[in-house]
Amino acid sequence: MTTYIFDHTLDGLLTAVFDSFALHQHPVTLLAEGMQLPLFADKPHHVATDGEKAERVWKGLEKHLSAGGLRIITLSWLSEEPALHQPLFNYICKVFLQPKGAPSIETNASDEDVLAVRNTCRRVLHESQRMKQFLRFQKAKDGTYLGVVSPDHDVLPLIIDHFEDRFGDQPWLIYDAHRHYGYYYQPNSTSLQGKVPGGPIRITFEDEQSIPFDLTNGKLNADVLSSDDELFQKLWRTYFKAICIKERMNPKKQLSDMPRRYWKYMTEKN
């Protein structure tokens, strides 16, 4: 079996699919750079990511898959799970290996690769839903609301529209502390390019040591935290404790609904 090594990008994976057909190499073991080669593996093929090759593969997928099938591929990729590489590569190859006129592979839930990709997509969507539920904002003195998260999957692109719809009249920043980027929204503004009115802007910080909030717990520094927000945080913690019925406490159920990994950014748990 031939081993391919790619750069852990979606374009790189699509290029690997292109190469496997161009070189007539099937099946293929796909590994990301830095991963250990299988025992007794032949000299691996290093995939050189090529935008044109990737685009050709994607256009081919558009001809063979529904919009939902394409969305499953892009959503599953946001999982960032190394275990996804092989089944996703196999799945895409199977799309092109299907006999003409045969049902689309995307409907074959019994196929192990299709099932692995679909299950990964479900985990990403579930994580995005939890981010909508558990993200907590703090108000800075300048009126900007800050929400810090550290999700298991790269779901910020999936939740930004939700917060733009709900909080479209106020400035906010949602920042992924794990991936070191975020989205900043300013109502009635234009993007940095000055072309698209409004809309969240993807941002990064050159020096995270100088930002006015703590990445480990998401808390704004005391000198920039609004005095009103400090009061609201205290009121929220008091309310959270007051509605708790000790006789009905179920820690196991609480951990199931609200996993511990989210607690460090939640006002009521700190």
ABEGO torsion letter per residue (X at the ends): XBBBBBAGBAAAAAAAAAAAAAAGBOBBBBBBBGBBBBBGBBBBBBBBBBAAAAAAAAAAAAAABBAAAAAAAAAAAAAGBAAAAAAAAAAAAAAAABBBGBBBAAABAABAAAAAAAAAAAAAAAAAAAAAAABBBBBBAAGBBBBBBBBABBAAAAAAAAAAAAAAABBBBBBBAAAGBBBBBBBGBBBAAGABBEEBBBBBBABAAABABBAAAGBBBAAABBAAAAAAAAAAAAAAAAABBAAABBAAAAAAABBAAAAAABAAAX
